[in-house]
Amino acid sequence: RGLMFDGRIAEDFKLDSGSWVSVGPLRGRLIAEGAPYVQDAVLGGHDRREVGALILPHVDSCRKLCPDLPPGATQAQVAAHPAVRAFVQRLLDTLSLESTGSTTRIARAIVLAEPPSIDLGEVTDKGSINQRAVLKARAGLIEQLYAEPAPPHVIKATPGASP
């Protein structure tokens, strides 16, 4: 009958409740639901109360959400644009409504202002995102992601949008 690949267990982590987060399927859902504006994402939340995401925007697609930006707008300008932030807010709220609990709910996100760095090992030789390297290299962003009160660039799922 064969085997079914359900993600890399090396990326999975436990929330502070002791519940396991299966990163592969949750990340895949975020990317699929966020298409064409979400290129990739890194999920975090190890020993935290909830799952958070660092979202790598598909800059060219996101520029279409921001007609007031110049064609050569940087990733940082695109990531900070209110239309991109509003899209991510709607995405988090939609995913929250479909989630079955804390391990399947992305509660907060930051849209990355800088692309992953090859020099820091955030991109593998095959061009994939190295989840662990991104989490390590951007530890400061992860702290901001979970700061309370949340900094302005952190997008949080609407509290009423959970099961």
N, C-alpha and C positions, 0 to 999 in steps of 0.2 A: 504494500500500500504506500510505501515511501515515507519520507520525512517532510515535516513542514517547518520552515524557518520562521521563527517568531522574534527575531532581533538578537542583538548581542547581549548576553547577560552581563558582560563587563561594563556596560553602560547603565544597567539597572541600579537603583539605589533604594534605601528605605527612608521614609519620612520619620519624623520624631515619634509618631504613633507606633512605629514598628511595621507599618504596611509597606510592601514592596511596590515600587513604581516600575512598570514595564515600559522602558523608554522607547523602544522601537515602534510599537503600534501607536503610542500617543504622539510621538514625533511625526510619524507618517500621516496621522489624522490632521495634525496642525498644518502640515505642508499641503496636503490635498485640499483641505477646506480653505486655506489661504491663497490657493492658486488664483491667478498668476502672480500675485504680489509677494508671496513668501517663497524665497528661493530655498532656504534651509533654516534650521533651528537647532539650538542646543538647549536641552532641558536640565534644570538643576533643582535642588531641593533636598539634597542629602542631609538628614538630621534636622530638617526644617518642618514647619507645620503644613506647608503646601508646595505645590509644584510651580516653578517659575520658568520662563523661557527667554533666551536671547535669540531674537529673530533677525536673520539675515534677509534683508529685503531684496527683491528682484528690482534693482534700481530703475531699469528702463520701463518696466511695467508700472512701477509706483509713480514715475514721472507723469504718466497719463492721468493719475489722480490729482495732479498738481499743475494745472494749466498755467498758473501764475508764476511758476518757477522758470528760469531760463533753461534752454535745452541742455546746457552744460552744467547744471546744478550738481553739486557734490553729493556723495552718499549721505554725509552729515546733514546737508540741507534737506534732502528728500526724507530722511529718517525723522527729522524734527517737524516736518510740515503737518499742519492740523488735519489735512485730509488723510494722510497716511496713519496718523495716530487714531483718527476716527474709525478707519477701516480695521485697525488692530483691536480697538475697543469692541467693535461689533463682532469680530472674529472670536475674541475671548468670551464674550457673552453668549454667542451661539454655541460654542464648544462646551461652555458651562452648563447650558440647558440640556445638552446631550450626555453629560458625564454621569457616571454612576456612583461617584464618591471622590474622596480627596486624591486618590491615586490616578484618577482619570480626568481630573480638572486642573487646567492650567489657570492659576489664579492671578498671575502677574507676568508682565513681559517688558522687555526693553528692546526697541528696534535699534540694531547696531549701527552706529555712525561711521564705523570703520570696518572694511572687509577683513575676513580672516587672514592672518599673516603666515605665509609660507616659512619665513625665517624663524618664527616662533613654534613651528610644527603644528599649527592649527589646521593645515591642509595636508592630507596624506599624499604620497607619490601618485596615487590613482586619482587625485582631485577631490576626494571626499573630505568632509569635515571631521577632524579628530576631536571628538566630544571632550575627552579628558584634557587635552592640551588647551582647548578654548576655555574650559572652566578654570584651569590653572592660570593661564595667561591673563584672564579677565576676572580674577578673584575680586578685585575692587568693584567691578560692575555687579558681581553677584551680591556683594555686601549692600550695594545701593538698591538692588532689586528687592531685598528683604528689609530695608531700613523702614522704620516707622517714626515719624510720618514719612510716607514715600516721597522721594524727590519728584519734581515735575515731569521728568522724562520716563518715569515708571508708569506703565498702564496697568490698571488693576481691573479684573473682572468685576462687573456690577454685583454687589452682594445678593440681590434678589434673583440673579441668574444662575442659581445653583439648585440642584435637586433637593 
